[in-house]
Amino acid sequence: MTDGPAVCGTTDGPWHRRHWFAMDVAIAIFFVVIDTAATLAGATWWPAHPGTLAWVMLGVQAAACLSLAARRRAPLTVVAVLGAFTLAVTLLIWPAGALTPAHAGNVWAPFATALAAYGPIFYRRNRRTAYIAIAVLAIIVARPWQPSLMIITIGLSRTTLGPLLALYCDARRRMVRMLTERVERAERERFLLAEQARADERARLAGEMHDIVTHRVSLMVLQAGAMRVTAPDEATRQAAEELRAAGCQALEELRDLVGILRTVPEGDETPSVSGLATLIAESTAVGTPAELVEDGDPALASPLVGRTAYRIVREALTNVRKHAPGARVTVRVHYDKTQVRLTIRNTPPTGRPSGLADTGSGLGIVNLRQRIELVHGTLRAGRAPDGGFRVEATLPAYVPTAESVA
């Protein structure tokens, strides 16, 4: 059993319960007045010459109508009280003959039965019991054992109007609740999507820091190291050493800010395969000899694939500078109509490890693999037979983006 408003809606909180109870009391008093007036006017069972029994039954009727004040808490009890009163009046009229109505063709039930029939359907969860109670009340009010088309019609109308209204209001309440839950769920999903977007953006920025900042700072560190070796005076060598140490420290602190790149944003400003020659030149300039061998037409690679290839080569060259000082690097890129194949291979290191080897985040290969998976490519990375390292990536030549579709 649940609380609810008089017509369509719901209740919540003690204040609402007191409010609806006060309204139900007012409604009960209203029906007491209406039914008493209608009975005295001869609209129901009132006899032409009322006696003591008639006045007693009139008081009982008023008490039965007052039970409407509990129609939310105990709707079946209200139906039982009004049904019992109607049955008692009917039996007193026939077959007992203790009451003789002034108008024998009237319906004996008070008008309060119409509202009482509403309660069990709207406020009860067990609909089967409610339907049984309403059916019994309808039989009592319609008096089918005294066949009369008008009485049966009025009786059934009075006892079915409330349940039909209750079914409508209950369906409306359920629909409003469903729509409310749907709106709340959509709001929660919108919030979660916003949170996910912020998390993706943070991951993207962290990936960019790993790719760009680490690449550039490692170049600075290597240049500072070379300057320390070739500088003619002690002051320059000291400054170069301080610069190199500061760069290594910056890379170390950057490790905590690096995340995993999860998405490839549209409008990315990363250079495409046209920038590979610049990467090779930069690597050679800082003491890591590199060679670029391209086969095929670079125009066959879509912009997204070209940016991905650039990132792969940049990351591979950065790793060589960190972990294989003195090694030579060969970058081979093969373009055809269906795919782009990259091979970055370095010889075994010939120099002593520098401070750069300990400044990485450990996510370089992981980032590469994720980028390649985003464009449905494959990656293989591992030691070469000669002691060097080999990175092989196969990418589809064309990956559509929103920009290319437009």
C-alpha positions as CSV (number, residue, x, y, z in Angstrom):
1,M,0.0,0.0,0.0
2,T,1.3,3.4,-0.9
3,D,0.4,7.0,-0.4
4,G,-0.7,9.2,-3.2
5,P,-2.6,12.3,-4.1
6,A,-6.3,12.5,-4.7
7,V,-6.1,12.3,-8.5
8,C,-2.8,11.9,-10.4
9,G,0.6,12.3,-8.8
10,T,2.8,11.2,-5.9
11,T,3.6,12.3,-2.4
12,D,6.8,12.6,-0.5
13,G,7.6,13.8,3.0
14,P,5.6,14.2,6.2
15,W,4.3,17.6,5.2
16,H,2.7,16.2,2.0
17,R,1.2,13.3,4.0
18,R,-0.4,15.7,6.4
19,H,-1.6,17.8,3.5
20,W,-3.2,15.0,1.7
21,F,-4.8,13.6,4.9
22,A,-6.4,17.0,5.6
23,M,-7.7,17.1,2.0
24,D,-9.1,13.5,2.4
25,V,-10.9,14.6,5.6
26,A,-12.4,17.5,3.8
27,I,-13.5,15.3,0.9
28,A,-15.0,12.8,3.4
29,I,-17.0,15.6,5.1
30,F,-18.1,16.8,1.7
31,F,-19.5,13.4,0.8
32,V,-21.2,13.1,4.2
33,V,-23.0,16.4,3.4
34,I,-23.8,15.4,-0.2
35,D,-25.0,11.8,0.6
36,T,-27.1,13.0,3.6
37,A,-28.7,15.7,1.6
38,A,-29.4,13.3,-1.3
39,T,-30.8,10.7,1.0
40,L,-33.1,13.1,2.7
41,A,-34.3,14.4,-0.7
42,G,-35.3,10.8,-1.6
43,A,-32.6,10.2,-4.2
44,T,-31.6,6.9,-2.6
45,W,-33.1,4.6,0.1
46,W,-34.9,7.2,2.4
47,P,-38.5,6.1,3.2
48,A,-41.5,8.3,2.8
49,H,-42.3,7.9,6.6
50,P,-38.9,7.6,8.3
51,G,-38.7,6.0,11.7
52,T,-36.0,5.4,14.2
53,L,-34.3,2.8,12.1
54,A,-34.1,5.2,9.2
55,W,-32.4,7.9,11.3
56,V,-30.0,5.4,12.8
57,M,-29.1,4.1,9.3
58,L,-28.6,7.7,8.2
59,G,-26.1,8.2,10.9
60,V,-24.4,4.9,10.0
61,Q,-24.2,6.2,6.4
62,A,-22.5,9.4,7.5
63,A,-20.0,7.4,9.5
64,A,-19.4,5.1,6.5
65,C,-18.8,8.1,4.3
66,L,-16.3,9.5,6.8
67,S,-14.2,6.4,6.3
68,L,-13.1,8.1,3.0
69,A,-10.5,9.9,5.2
70,A,-8.6,6.7,5.2
71,R,-8.9,5.9,1.5
72,R,-5.1,6.2,1.0
73,R,-4.0,4.1,4.0
74,A,-6.7,1.5,3.8
75,P,-8.6,1.6,0.5
76,L,-9.9,-1.9,0.8
77,T,-11.3,-1.1,4.3
78,V,-13.1,1.9,2.9
79,V,-14.6,-0.2,0.1
80,A,-15.6,-2.9,2.7
81,V,-17.2,-0.3,5.0
82,L,-19.3,1.3,2.2
83,G,-20.1,-2.1,0.7
84,A,-21.2,-3.5,4.0
85,F,-23.5,-0.4,4.6
86,T,-25.0,-0.7,1.1
87,L,-25.6,-4.4,1.6
88,A,-27.2,-3.8,5.0
89,V,-29.6,-1.2,3.6
90,T,-30.4,-3.5,0.7
91,L,-31.2,-6.4,3.1
92,L,-33.3,-4.2,5.3
93,I,-35.3,-3.2,2.3
94,W,-35.5,-6.7,0.9
95,P,-36.1,-9.3,2.1
96,A,-36.4,-8.0,5.6
97,G,-38.9,-5.2,4.7
98,A,-37.8,-3.1,7.7
99,L,-37.3,-0.1,5.4
100,T,-39.6,1.0,2.5
101,P,-37.9,3.5,0.2
102,A,-40.1,6.3,-1.2
103,H,-38.7,5.5,-4.6
104,A,-38.1,1.8,-5.2
105,G,-36.2,2.3,-8.4
106,N,-33.3,4.2,-6.9
107,V,-29.7,2.9,-6.2
108,W,-29.3,2.4,-2.5
109,A,-25.5,3.0,-2.4
110,P,-24.2,6.4,-1.3
111,F,-22.3,8.5,-3.8
112,A,-19.2,8.0,-1.8
113,T,-18.8,4.5,-3.3
114,A,-17.7,6.1,-6.6
115,L,-14.6,7.6,-4.9
116,A,-14.1,4.5,-2.7
117,A,-13.8,2.4,-5.9
118,Y,-10.9,4.6,-7.0
119,G,-8.6,3.8,-4.1
120,P,-7.8,0.0,-4.4
121,I,-6.7,0.3,-8.0
122,F,-4.5,3.4,-7.5
123,Y,-3.1,2.8,-4.0
124,R,-2.8,-1.0,-3.9
125,R,0.0,-2.9,-5.4
126,N,-2.0,-6.2,-5.4
127,R,-4.3,-5.5,-8.3
128,R,-6.0,-8.9,-8.1
129,T,-7.3,-8.3,-4.6
130,A,-8.4,-4.8,-5.7
131,Y,-10.3,-6.1,-8.7
132,I,-12.1,-8.7,-6.6
133,A,-13.1,-6.0,-4.1
134,I,-14.4,-3.7,-6.8
135,A,-16.3,-6.6,-8.4
136,V,-18.0,-7.5,-5.1
137,L,-18.9,-3.8,-4.5
138,A,-20.3,-3.5,-8.1
139,I,-22.6,-6.6,-7.5
140,I,-23.8,-5.1,-4.2
141,V,-24.6,-1.7,-5.7
142,A,-26.1,-3.0,-9.0
143,R,-28.4,-5.6,-7.2
144,P,-28.5,-8.1,-10.1
145,W,-30.9,-10.3,-8.0
146,Q,-33.5,-7.5,-8.6
147,P,-33.0,-7.1,-12.4
148,S,-33.4,-3.5,-13.5
149,L,-31.6,-2.1,-16.5
150,M,-31.4,1.4,-15.0
151,I,-30.2,0.3,-11.6
152,I,-27.6,-2.1,-13.1
153,T,-26.4,0.6,-15.5
154,I,-26.1,3.3,-12.8
155,G,-24.5,0.9,-10.3
156,L,-21.9,-0.4,-12.8
157,S,-21.2,3.2,-13.9
158,R,-20.7,4.3,-10.3
159,T,-18.3,1.5,-9.4
160,T,-16.3,1.4,-12.7
161,L,-15.7,5.1,-13.2
162,G,-13.3,5.3,-10.3
163,P,-11.2,2.3,-11.3
164,L,-11.0,3.5,-14.9
165,L,-9.8,6.9,-13.7
166,A,-7.3,5.2,-11.3
167,L,-5.9,3.1,-14.2
168,Y,-5.4,6.3,-16.2
169,C,-3.8,8.2,-13.4
170,D,-1.5,5.2,-12.5
171,A,-0.4,4.9,-16.1
172,R,0.3,8.6,-16.2
173,R,2.2,8.4,-13.0
174,R,4.3,5.6,-14.3
175,M,5.0,7.4,-17.6
176,V,6.0,10.6,-15.7
177,R,8.3,8.6,-13.5
178,M,9.8,6.8,-16.5
179,L,10.4,10.1,-18.3
180,T,11.9,11.6,-15.2
181,E,14.2,8.6,-14.7
182,R,15.1,8.8,-18.4
183,V,16.0,12.5,-18.1
184,E,18.0,11.9,-14.9
185,R,19.8,9.0,-16.7
186,A,20.5,11.2,-19.7
187,E,21.9,13.9,-17.4
188,R,24.1,11.4,-15.6
189,E,25.3,10.1,-19.0
190,R,26.0,13.6,-20.2
191,F,28.1,14.3,-17.0
192,L,30.0,11.0,-17.5
193,L,30.6,11.8,-21.1
194,A,31.9,15.2,-20.1
195,E,34.2,13.6,-17.5
196,Q,35.4,11.1,-20.1
197,A,36.1,13.9,-22.6
198,R,38.1,15.8,-20.0
199,A,40.0,12.6,-19.1
200,D,40.7,11.9,-22.8
201,E,41.9,15.5,-23.3
202,R,44.3,15.1,-20.3
203,A,45.6,11.8,-21.8
204,R,46.0,13.5,-25.2
205,L,48.0,16.4,-23.7
206,A,50.1,14.0,-21.7
207,G,50.9,12.0,-24.9
208,E,51.8,15.2,-26.7
209,M,54.2,16.1,-23.9
210,H,55.8,12.7,-24.2
211,D,56.2,13.0,-27.9
212,I,57.1,16.6,-28.4
213,V,58.8,17.8,-25.2
214,T,60.8,14.7,-24.7
215,H,61.9,14.7,-28.3
216,R,63.0,18.4,-28.1
217,V,64.6,18.3,-24.7
218,S,66.6,15.1,-25.5
219,L,68.0,17.0,-28.6
220,M,69.0,19.9,-26.3
221,V,70.7,17.5,-23.8
222,L,72.7,15.8,-26.5
223,Q,73.7,19.1,-28.0
224,A,74.8,20.3,-24.5
225,G,76.8,17.1,-24.1
226,A,78.5,17.6,-27.4
227,M,79.3,21.2,-26.5
228,R,80.8,20.1,-23.2
229,V,83.2,17.8,-25.1
230,T,84.2,20.3,-27.8
231,A,84.2,23.5,-25.9
232,P,87.7,25.2,-25.8
233,D,87.4,26.7,-22.3
234,E,86.3,25.5,-18.9
235,A,83.5,28.0,-18.4
236,T,81.8,26.9,-21.6
237,R,82.2,23.3,-20.6
238,Q,80.7,24.0,-17.2
239,A,77.7,25.8,-18.6
240,A,77.2,23.0,-21.1
241,E,77.3,20.5,-18.3
242,E,74.8,22.5,-16.2
243,L,72.5,22.7,-19.3
244,R,72.7,19.0,-19.9
245,A,72.0,18.2,-16.2
246,A,69.0,20.6,-16.2
247,G,67.7,18.9,-19.3
248,C,68.0,15.5,-17.7
249,Q,66.2,16.7,-14.6
250,A,63.4,18.2,-16.7
251,L,62.9,14.9,-18.5
252,E,62.9,13.1,-15.1
253,E,60.2,15.5,-13.8
254,L,58.2,15.2,-17.0
255,R,57.9,11.4,-16.4
256,D,55.1,12.0,-13.8
257,L,53.0,14.0,-16.2
258,V,53.1,11.6,-19.2
259,G,49.9,9.5,-19.9
260,I,48.8,7.1,-22.5
261,L,47.5,8.6,-25.7
262,R,44.0,7.3,-26.3
263,T,42.5,9.2,-29.2
264,V,43.7,10.8,-32.3
265,P,42.1,14.3,-32.4
266,E,40.9,15.9,-35.6
267,G,42.8,19.0,-36.7
268,D,46.1,17.6,-35.3
269,E,49.0,19.8,-36.2
270,T,51.6,17.1,-36.1
271,P,53.6,17.1,-39.4
272,S,53.0,14.3,-41.9
273,V,55.5,12.2,-43.8
274,S,56.8,15.3,-45.4
275,G,58.5,16.1,-42.1
276,L,60.5,12.8,-41.9
277,A,63.5,14.4,-43.7
278,T,63.6,17.1,-41.0
279,L,63.6,14.5,-38.2
280,I,66.4,12.6,-39.9
281,A,68.4,15.9,-40.2
282,E,67.9,16.8,-36.6
283,S,69.0,13.4,-35.5
284,T,72.2,13.5,-37.5
285,A,72.9,17.0,-36.3
286,V,73.0,15.9,-32.6
287,G,75.3,12.9,-33.2
288,T,72.9,10.1,-34.1
289,P,73.5,9.4,-37.8
290,A,70.2,8.5,-39.6
291,E,69.3,7.7,-43.1
292,L,65.8,7.9,-44.8
293,V,64.9,5.6,-47.6
294,E,61.5,6.1,-49.2
295,D,59.9,3.9,-51.8
296,G,56.7,4.9,-53.5
297,D,54.6,8.0,-53.6
298,P,54.1,9.7,-50.2
299,A,50.8,11.2,-51.5
300,L,49.3,7.7,-51.2
301,A,49.3,8.1,-47.4
302,S,46.2,9.9,-46.0
303,P,46.9,12.8,-43.6
304,L,46.0,10.7,-40.5
305,V,48.3,7.9,-41.6
306,G,51.1,10.3,-42.4
307,R,50.9,11.9,-39.0
308,T,51.0,8.5,-37.4
309,A,54.1,7.5,-39.4
310,Y,55.8,10.8,-38.3
311,R,55.0,10.1,-34.7
312,I,56.4,6.5,-35.0
313,V,59.7,7.7,-36.5
314,R,60.0,10.5,-34.0
315,E,59.5,8.2,-31.1
316,A,61.9,5.6,-32.5
317,L,64.7,8.2,-33.0
318,T,64.2,9.5,-29.5
319,N,64.5,6.0,-28.1
320,V,67.7,5.4,-30.1
321,R,69.3,8.6,-28.7
322,K,68.3,7.6,-25.2
323,H,69.3,3.9,-25.2
324,A,71.7,3.4,-28.1
325,P,74.3,6.2,-28.2
326,G,76.6,6.0,-31.1
327,A,74.2,3.8,-33.1
328,R,73.3,4.4,-36.7
329,V,69.6,4.5,-37.8
330,T,68.0,3.5,-41.0
331,V,64.4,4.5,-41.6
332,R,62.7,2.8,-44.6
333,V,59.2,3.8,-45.7
334,H,57.3,2.0,-48.4
335,Y,54.1,3.5,-49.8
336,D,51.6,1.7,-52.0
337,K,47.9,1.9,-52.6
338,T,46.8,-0.2,-49.7
339,Q,49.3,0.2,-47.0
340,V,52.3,2.1,-45.6
341,R,55.2,0.0,-44.2
342,L,57.8,1.5,-41.9
343,T,61.0,-0.1,-40.7
344,I,63.3,1.8,-38.2
345,R,66.4,-0.2,-37.5
346,N,69.5,0.9,-35.5
347,T,72.9,-0.7,-35.1
348,P,74.2,-1.8,-31.7
349,P,75.3,1.1,-29.5
350,T,79.0,2.1,-29.6
351,G,79.0,4.8,-26.9
352,R,78.5,4.9,-23.2
353,P,75.0,5.3,-21.9
354,S,74.1,8.9,-21.1
355,G,71.8,10.3,-18.4
356,L,68.9,10.3,-21.0
357,A,68.4,6.5,-20.6
358,D,66.8,7.0,-17.1
359,T,64.5,9.9,-18.0
360,G,61.9,8.2,-20.1
361,S,58.4,7.4,-18.9
362,G,58.5,3.8,-20.1
363,L,55.4,4.4,-22.3
364,G,57.1,5.0,-25.6
365,I,56.3,1.6,-27.2
366,V,52.9,1.5,-25.5
367,N,52.0,4.9,-27.1
368,L,53.2,3.7,-30.5
369,R,51.1,0.5,-30.3
370,Q,48.0,2.5,-29.3
371,R,48.4,5.0,-32.1
372,I,48.9,2.2,-34.6
373,E,45.8,0.3,-33.3
374,L,43.7,3.4,-33.6
375,V,44.3,3.3,-37.4
376,H,44.0,-0.5,-37.6
377,G,47.7,-1.1,-38.1
378,T,50.2,-3.5,-36.6
379,L,53.5,-3.0,-34.8
380,R,56.4,-5.3,-34.1
381,A,59.4,-4.1,-32.0
382,G,62.3,-6.1,-30.7
383,R,66.0,-6.9,-30.7
384,A,67.7,-7.4,-34.1
385,P,70.0,-10.4,-34.7
386,D,73.1,-8.1,-34.8
387,G,72.3,-6.6,-31.4
388,G,70.5,-3.5,-32.5
389,F,66.8,-2.8,-32.3
390,R,64.1,-3.0,-35.0
391,V,60.7,-1.4,-35.1
392,E,58.3,-2.5,-37.9
393,A,54.9,-0.9,-38.5
394,T,52.3,-1.6,-41.1
395,L,49.5,1.0,-41.6
396,P,46.6,1.2,-43.9
397,A,47.2,3.8,-46.6
398,Y,43.9,5.5,-46.1
399,V,42.0,6.1,-42.9
400,P,38.9,8.5,-43.2
401,T,38.4,11.3,-40.8
402,A,35.7,13.9,-40.3
403,E,37.8,16.4,-42.1
404,S,38.4,14.2,-45.2
405,V,34.7,13.3,-45.4
406,A,33.7,16.9,-45.3
